[in-house]
Amino acid sequence: MTREDSRPSILLLAVEDGQRKVLVSQPALYVGMPTLSPDGSQVAYVQGSGFLAGDIHVVPTAVANPVA
């Protein structure tokens, strides 16, 4: 396990081949509650210093970076 693996992250996992794509990997204390848009083009999530102290972020799923 690398140092990056221990950071809070949200991954997309391809069911067909098991390929993982890092969607969000931040040094924040809390990254959670990911919600996929109805068309699958975006993910909204909460990021912050804790469960009750966070901001809502939205990222497109198409720009995710592959993980080896």
GROMACS elastic network, one bead per residue, 0.5 to 0.9 nm:
[ bonds ]
;  ai    aj funct       b0    kb
    1     4     6  0.81455   500
    1     5     6  0.60280   500
    1     6     6  0.75457   500
    2     5     6  0.51809   500
    2     6     6  0.69951   500
    3     6     6  0.55334   500
    3     7     6  0.72025   500
    4     7     6  0.55062   500
    4     8     6  0.87949   500
    4    25     6  0.78917   500
    5     8     6  0.80383   500
    5     9     6  0.80637   500
    5    25     6  0.87458   500
    6     9     6  0.83639   500
    7    25     6  0.63978   500
    7    26     6  0.64235   500
    7    27     6  0.60204   500
    7    28     6  0.79748   500
    7    29     6  0.84703   500
    8    24     6  0.80701   500
    8    25     6  0.59390   500
    8    26     6  0.61102   500
    8    27     6  0.68789   500
    8    28     6  0.70380   500
    8    29     6  0.71788   500
    8    30     6  0.66747   500
    8    31     6  0.57471   500
    8    32     6  0.82106   500
    9    22     6  0.72123   500
    9    23     6  0.74509   500
    9    24     6  0.52172   500
    9    26     6  0.66149   500
    9    31     6  0.66651   500
    9    32     6  0.81958   500
   10    21     6  0.87444   500
   10    22     6  0.63306   500
   10    23     6  0.55319   500
   10    25     6  0.66104   500
   10    31     6  0.76859   500
   10    32     6  0.76715   500
   10    34     6  0.74868   500
   10    45     6  0.88608   500
   11    20     6  0.64249   500
   11    21     6  0.55500   500
   11    23     6  0.53177   500
   11    24     6  0.69435   500
   11    25     6  0.85447   500
   11    64     6  0.86333   500
   12    19     6  0.82313   500
   12    20     6  0.57249   500
   12    21     6  0.50900   500
   12    22     6  0.64493   500
   12    23     6  0.65488   500
   12    61     6  0.81766   500
   12    64     6  0.80876   500
   13    16     6  0.89001   500
   13    17     6  0.86129   500
   13    18     6  0.59912   500
   13    19     6  0.58251   500
   13    21     6  0.64995   500
   13    22     6  0.89297   500
   14    17     6  0.58754   500
   14    18     6  0.50141   500
   14    19     6  0.52679   500
   14    20     6  0.65321   500
   14    21     6  0.83289   500
   15    18     6  0.55219   500
   15    19     6  0.78482   500
   16    19     6  0.81366   500
   19    66     6  0.76296   500
   19    67     6  0.76618   500
   19    68     6  0.82412   500
   20    65     6  0.87035   500
   20    66     6  0.61609   500
   20    67     6  0.56782   500
   20    68     6  0.77454   500
   21    64     6  0.56816   500
   21    65     6  0.53426   500
   21    67     6  0.55024   500
   21    68     6  0.88263   500
   22    25     6  0.67746   500
   22    64     6  0.57002   500
   22    65     6  0.53841   500
   22    66     6  0.62198   500
   22    67     6  0.64635   500
   23    43     6  0.85959   500
   23    59     6  0.77734   500
   23    60     6  0.84475   500
   23    61     6  0.68722   500
   23    63     6  0.77464   500
   23    65     6  0.67566   500
   23    66     6  0.88718   500
   24    31     6  0.83605   500
   24    59     6  0.83829   500
   24    64     6  0.80514   500
   25    28     6  0.86719   500
   25    31     6  0.84459   500
   26    29     6  0.84136   500
   26    30     6  0.88151   500
   26    31     6  0.76734   500
   26    47     6  0.85109   500
   27    30     6  0.85828   500
   28    31     6  0.67939   500
   28    47     6  0.67549   500
   28    48     6  0.58362   500
   28    49     6  0.62125   500
   28    50     6  0.85951   500
   29    47     6  0.79286   500
   29    48     6  0.63609   500
   29    49     6  0.50585   500
   29    50     6  0.62133   500
   30    46     6  0.77080   500
   30    47     6  0.55307   500
   30    48     6  0.53546   500
   30    49     6  0.57979   500
   30    50     6  0.52702   500
   30    51     6  0.65291   500
   30    53     6  0.89451   500
   30    54     6  0.78410   500
   31    34     6  0.83670   500
   31    45     6  0.70833   500
   31    46     6  0.57261   500
   31    48     6  0.67733   500
   31    49     6  0.88348   500
   31    50     6  0.84698   500
   31    51     6  0.85180   500
   31    54     6  0.85817   500
   32    45     6  0.58590   500
   32    46     6  0.54080   500
   32    47     6  0.66213   500
   32    51     6  0.83609   500
   33    44     6  0.80027   500
   33    45     6  0.53962   500
   33    46     6  0.60623   500
   33    47     6  0.89280   500
   34    43     6  0.63277   500
   34    44     6  0.56258   500
   34    46     6  0.72040   500
   35    42     6  0.84368   500
   35    43     6  0.54600   500
   35    44     6  0.52333   500
   35    45     6  0.63566   500
   36    39     6  0.80230   500
   36    40     6  0.58300   500
   36    41     6  0.76870   500
   36    42     6  0.60254   500
   36    44     6  0.65709   500
   36    45     6  0.89596   500
   36    61     6  0.89407   500
   37    40     6  0.50894   500
   37    41     6  0.63462   500
   37    42     6  0.53884   500
   37    43     6  0.60061   500
   37    44     6  0.76055   500
   38    41     6  0.79434   500
   38    42     6  0.85864   500
   39    42     6  0.78592   500
   40    43     6  0.76186   500
   40    60     6  0.87456   500
   40    61     6  0.73284   500
   41    59     6  0.86209   500
   41    60     6  0.56812   500
   41    61     6  0.54184   500
   41    62     6  0.69229   500
   42    58     6  0.65906   500
   42    59     6  0.55202   500
   42    61     6  0.51891   500
   42    62     6  0.81082   500
   43    57     6  0.82300   500
   43    58     6  0.55796   500
   43    59     6  0.55032   500
   43    60     6  0.63513   500
   43    61     6  0.66133   500
   44    56     6  0.67611   500
   44    57     6  0.55473   500
   44    59     6  0.65785   500
   44    60     6  0.89057   500
   45    55     6  0.82592   500
   45    56     6  0.56686   500
   45    57     6  0.54599   500
   45    58     6  0.65077   500
   45    59     6  0.85545   500
   46    51     6  0.83136   500
   46    54     6  0.58195   500
   46    55     6  0.54662   500
   46    57     6  0.62202   500
   46    58     6  0.89378   500
   47    50     6  0.78933   500
   47    51     6  0.83243   500
   47    53     6  0.82247   500
   47    54     6  0.50277   500
   47    55     6  0.54775   500
   47    56     6  0.65426   500
   47    57     6  0.72190   500
   48    51     6  0.73842   500
   48    52     6  0.83662   500
   48    53     6  0.57494   500
   48    55     6  0.61380   500
   48    56     6  0.88771   500
   49    52     6  0.82075   500
   49    53     6  0.57815   500
   49    54     6  0.63724   500
   50    53     6  0.50820   500
   50    54     6  0.64162   500
   51    54     6  0.65662   500
   59    62     6  0.88401   500
   59    63     6  0.82180   500
   59    64     6  0.88729   500
   60    63     6  0.61352   500
   60    64     6  0.76910   500
   61    64     6  0.57391   500
   62    65     6  0.88559   500
